[in-house]
Amino acid sequence: MNDIEKKSNISGASALSEILKHNLKKVDEEIIYRLNKSTPLIADIGKHLINANGKRLRPLLTLTMATQLNDYSINPIKLAAAVEFIHTATLLHDDVVDESKLRRGEKTAHIIWGNDASVLAGDFLFAQSFQLMVETKSLEALSILAGASCKITEGEFQQIEIANKPDTSRTEYLEVIGKKTAELFGASGQVGAIIANGTIKQQKAAYDYGFNLGLAYQIIDDIMDYSSETNIMGKNIGDDFKLGKTTLPIILAWENSDTREKEFWIRTLQKLEHKELDYENAINILKKYNIIEQCRNIAKTFIDISVGSLDFFPETEFKKPLFDLSYQSLNRKK
Amino acid sequence: MNDIEKKSNISGASALSEILKHNLKKVDEEIIYRLNKSTPLIADIGKHLINANGKRLRPLLTLTMATQLNDYSINPIKLAAAVEFIHTATLLHDDVVDESKLRRGEKTAHIIWGNDASVLAGDFLFAQSFQLMVETKSLEALSILAGASCKITEGEFQQIEIANKPDTSRTEYLEVIGKKTAELFGASGQVGAIIANGTIKQQKAAYDYGFNLGLAYQIIDDIMDYSSETNIMGKNIGDDFKLGKTTLPIILAWENSDTREKEFWIRTLQKLEHKELDYENAINILKKYNIIEQCRNIAKTFIDISVGSLDFFPETEFKKPLFDLSYQSLNRKK
C-alpha cells in the first residue's frame, strides 16, 4: 500500500471532484439557491464561507458513497449540500468560540460581520440543512446527521474542558477530535451509503472510511500549527499554542518532557504566561523528541483503518481516488 | 367575548398545565434525560434555562393541540420537548447576540458561562431537538420545525437590520416579530395537530392560533420595556431603548411625533447619544400619544384572530383555557 501511496501523483480529492464534477456543481447550485432565498446578510456570509472553502471534502464523501452504489437521484446532492451547511455552520460558530481572526487566509466572518451575525448565520445554515434532509425523506439520514451534530457540540465542549491541560491523555484527545471532526466525516459517508440503499456492511464501511480519515485529518491539522511550513495554511500559525489548546503534539511532548520542559508547558499552555521566543522554544522541544513524526505515525494508523474499509465497496473508478485521498491527507499542507 | 375575558379569573395557561400535568412532567423528564446524556456543562446550562423558564407555553401548545385530537402517545411529548429545546437554543443565542445580562430576573447563561459555552449549548439543544423529532418519524413535523427554525434566524437578522431606525414601517416590524417569535408559537401548535392526524383545517387552525397569539405576545413584550410596572419582568427595563431596538411603541411614537420629538428619537435611538432622563422623556412622549394603549389594541386584533381559529377545534375541556390564555396574554405582566 505504501508503494501505491508514494507513486500516486494525482490528488485523490481532485480525481473524485473530476468524476463527480456535475454533481458537485449541482451541490453548489443547491447551496447558492438556499442562501439566496434567505436575507441578503445571511447570503453574503454563507457565500463568503462556501467560497473560501474550496475542498468540499464532506459533500464529496456523500456523493462518492452514493454514486458508487448507483444512486444517481437528487437525494445525494441534497444530503451533500446539507453536510456542507452543517460544516459551514460549525465553522461560523467555532470562529466565534475561538475568537479566530483568520481562516484559510481570509478574515473570519465574525471579524467582518460581528459575532451576532456569525451566530445567527450559523443557526440559519444548520436549520436549512435539516430542511434539505427532510426533502430526501430519509429518517435514517436525518437521524445520523442530527446525532453527528450533537456530537460535534459535545466535542467542542470537551475541547474547552481539556484546554490548558497539557497532561491530557491520548484517549481523551481522540474522543474530542472523534466527536468534533471525525463524526461529520463519518456521517457524510454513511448517509451517502444509506440513501443509496447500501447494505449494513457498506453503510458501516462508508462511516468507518470517513471517521478514520477525519481523525487523521484533524491530527494533521493540529500538527500544522507547530510546523514551520505552515504559513501557507491560511490561519494564524501558533494560534493553538497562544490559546493553550491541548492537541496531540502537546500531549506527546508532555509525555516525553523532563521536569524543566514540563514547567515550560505549564507556564505557557496552562497559565498562559507567554514570553518572547516561547513558540520557538516549543518548536525546539517538539523537534528534540521527534513529536511531529510521532503524530504522523498515529495519523497513519487511522488512515490504514480508513483504507481497510474500502474492501467492502464495489470495484469502481472511485476506489483508487479514495485510497489516494486517505494516504495523501497525511502529507497535506493546507 | 370581552365579557368572558373580563370574568375569567383563572389563568388559561395554568388551567392547561393542570389538565396536562402528567404530560408536562413527561416533557420535563424527557428534557432532563437528554441533557444528562450530554456533557456536564451542557446539562448545567440547559437546566439553568429550562428551570428559569417556568411557562412552557410552546410545549403546552403542542400537547394541547395533540391531546384535544386524542393523541395520547409518546409522540406529542417528544415534539413538545423538541420545541422547548428550539426555544431554549434561540434564547441562549439571542442573549449572546443582544449581550443581555438578565433574563427573567436571572443572570443570562453567557454572563455565567461565557459566550462560547452559550453558543455551543444552543447548538447542542438545537441538534438534540431534531433527534427528538426524528424519533416521532413524522417528516411533516420535522419539515415544519426546520422551517420555523430558519425563519427565527431570518427574523433575528431582520431585527438587526431595522435596529436604530425609528421610521421602520409597521409591516416590517410585524414581519420581523412574525418570524422571530410567532412562527415557533404557530409551529408548536401545528405539529401537535399534525402528529395527532388532525385535518388540514385543524392543522391550519392550530398554526393560526399559535401564530397570532405569538404576535400579540411579542407586542406585549415590547410594551413592557416602556411600562412603569415592568420591574417585575425580570429583565433590565429600558434595555430596548438603550440598544435602540425598533419595537412597536417606537414605531407608533415616531408616526405621532412632531419635529422636535423626532429629533429626540433620532438622537437617542438612531445615534445612541444618551443623556440623563432620556428614558423618562421617552416614556412621557409615549404617554402623550397614548402609545401603549394603541399597541395593546393592535395586539388585541391578533388575539381576536387567534381566538377565531378555535372554532375549528372539537368541543373539549381545552377550549375555554385556550380562549382565556389568548385574552389574558394582553394583560400579562411577565
Interface residues (C-beta under 8 A of the other chain):
Chain A: S38 T39 L41 I42 A89 T90 H93 V96 V97 D98 N115 D116 A117 V119 L120 A121 G122 D123 F124 F126 A127 Q128 F130 Q131 V134 K137 L139 L142 S143 A146 G147 S149 C150 I152 T153 E154 E156 F157 Q158 I160 E161
Chain B: S38 T39 L41 I42 A89 T90 H93 V96 V97 D98 N115 D116 A117 V119 L120 A121 G122 D123 F124 F126 A127 Q128 F130 Q131 V134 K137 L139 L142 S143 A146 G147 S149 C150 I152 T153 E154 E156 F157 Q158 I160 E161
